Amino acid sequence: MSNVLIIGAGSIALRHIAALSKIPEVKIVGVCDIVREKAESLAAQTNAEALTNFKTAIDKLKPDYVILLTPRGFREPVINACVESMTPIFMEKPPCDRISTGERIAEILETSGLIHTVGFMRRWNDALNTVLAQISSQMISTIEISYQCPFATSPVWQSYPAPYLVEQSGGLVGDQGIHFIDICRYITGAEPYELYAAGTNQILPISKNVTTRDTVSWCMIMTNGTVVSHSHTWCAPGWACNIRIVTDRSIVSLDMFGGTATGMINDENFNYQSQTDEFELEHRAFAEAVKTQDMSNVRSPYKDALKSFRIAAEINRLLYGHTTELD
């Protein structure tokens, strides 16, 4: 049994708790948040102890590992505390709030050898990995991504302000798009050497509450020759995300929210429906990494996740002319 401490009781914690509830080998023993009411509310749902100080929580509970879900600008002190106590750490994306911070964290994690991961759960998407196994020997010519979200048509910035503020979350690119920047690196095994980006504010005007574009498109030319195009809008009536992969012998479309893959692989019809949630798969893998003290099954080590963050920061520089993420 692995005892787990959750640090950060925001809305994303519910998604992780749902996945952890499917893993009988994992037990949540504590929830820590600087807002006591939030910690107590989440702790009550998980029969865990509520705490407000992360150092006290780590020292008192001595968890087998920590799940770090704080906003991206409040990660470094917790990571340092985990390194000091050699407590493995699973942290939400993105890995940091700016590159200089990320470089410090990457160095301390690498030097310590601490078991850790960054939660780019799309790398654990069952339908995607099933497709990749089928086309592993093929040349990927294009990856086309289309993402739709109602954050502009039905804005929630009053209750959930961070995604709307580039300074806090990286905006549309840093909050959501970074997942798909990362997944394109994962699919191709390559890095972009050319980047293009453009965006507009179709519905949400720039204001003190909104500093992000609400509709953005970017293109990445990868070192293996793959061309990636990504269109991303918050001006939609609902949620959807589709990835179309074209190779020299296959065309496959993935519904990333529905867990399905359809198309043609080697001139044969292909259909697949995932049965397992990517959050659950990622948490199972990390629990095993902690148990075995083996990083080989971790798909998003910090040093690699920082590469995806750098690309997201550069796209933001292209969109806004400057970004604090590049400090």
Phi, psi and omega in degrees: 000131177257124176270130189239139174249125175265126177245112185110109186251037177283186186297327181295337180300326180298323180293319179290320179298321178299319178291317181296330181295342180269000183244098186295342181279358183241136178231128175278117183255345181204150173231126183239132175205145181293339174266108187303319183299321179292317179297316182293321180297313181288323179297323180297328180286339186242008182055042182246172178272140179262132179222162181240352180239120187292326179293317176299318181297315180295315182294320184284313187273336181046059183292157174290329170199163181251141170252111187262113186236022179288164170305155190298337181277000184237035184263321191302313180299322179292317179298318178299319179294322178293321178295318180300321181265359183054045176263115180306154188220129172253118183241145176293157171284163345287170187288343185194184178255344177202158189296320181300320176294316180300322180295321177296315181296316180301320181294315183291324178291319180292319180294320184284332185074017182295136175293128184201165172205158172251134191283064170272079190291342179299336177294345180256010179297119187297316180297317179299313183292330175295317177296314182299325177295328181284332186246020188300332181263004186261158179270119180275117182271314180220151170233123181243123182242133176232123183234128179235141184209148182265024182294343175260319180290327176229073188298144180234024186295337179292325180258342184219071192285330191304314182302336183276351185245112180303323183294332182266321189234352190087005176066206182305317182289311185287330183275319183242311187298332183301330177302322188268338165298313180296317185292331177290325173296320180293315181296315187271337187065027184225170180243153177284140173245352172223140180227138174225143181208146175209152181204164180222169169245094184282321183242313185270113176286151175296132182204185178293338180263346182224113176240002179264156166290152177258351176218125187219148172225140174219158180230135177236130173260116186271158183294342177268004178098349178293137175256124180252128173239134184227122172247136190216119180227144171263001183264054184234161180280349182196193184257137174197148174210122181232140177237128178247121181249124179244125176242184178289346182225004185211154171223119184226138175247132181245131169266104188288337177271329181270346178073029180244155174223131180222152177151209180236129173235120182053046177066016176239142178300142181227129176219135180212138176237119179291145178249352187235134181291138183294327176298316180297315180299318180294317180292322176299317181295321181288321177301322178290322178298320178294316181299318184266352184055045185229119181276358188295336180262009176273122184268347181228067173295156188304315183301322178285319179299328179296331177295319177294323178296319179300319181293316178300319179296322179291321175298318177297324177297320178294326182282321189245354179087340178198159174201137179293343180297340183269002180299000000 
